[in-house]
Structures are given as structure tokens and as C-alpha cells.
């Protein structure tokens, strides 16, 4: 997830406009990475899954 945040910041530095197709793709990737991170953290802690509201649920 942190690499995704770095790509978002780098995109702005390189001149990508906010809400451009490239920007939206980077934010979508961040949302998927965050969902995966939450799933893995909960698995590591031995607690059940939560219903995702802000990020897509991963199927893998």
C-alpha cells in the first residue's frame, strides 16, 4: 500500500492532474492494496473479516 501512495505522490510531482484517468487508476490500486493489507493483518491477528465499505473486496 505504501508503494501505491508513493506512486500517487510521484504522479503529482510529475504533473498528473487530480482526477485524471492516471490519478484515478493510482487511487484505485491504493484502495485494492489497502483492502489486501487489512485482510492480511486481520488474518495475522486471527480475527474474522470485516465487510469492506470503502475498498473493493478481494477475491483471492
C-alpha positions, 0 to 999 in steps of 0.5 A, a space after each residue: 500500500 505504501 508503494 501505491 501512495 508513493 506512486 500517487 505522490 510521484 504522479 503529482 510531482 510529475 504533473 498528473 492532474 487530480 482526477 485524471 484517468 492516471 490519478 484515478 487508476 493510482 487511487 484505485 490500486 491504493 484502495 485494492 492494496 489497502 483492502 489486501 493489507 487489512 485482510 492480511 493483518 486481520 488474518 495475522 491477528 486471527 480475527 474474522 473479516 470485516 465487510 469492506 465499505 470503502 475498498 473493493 473486496 478481494 477475491 483471492 
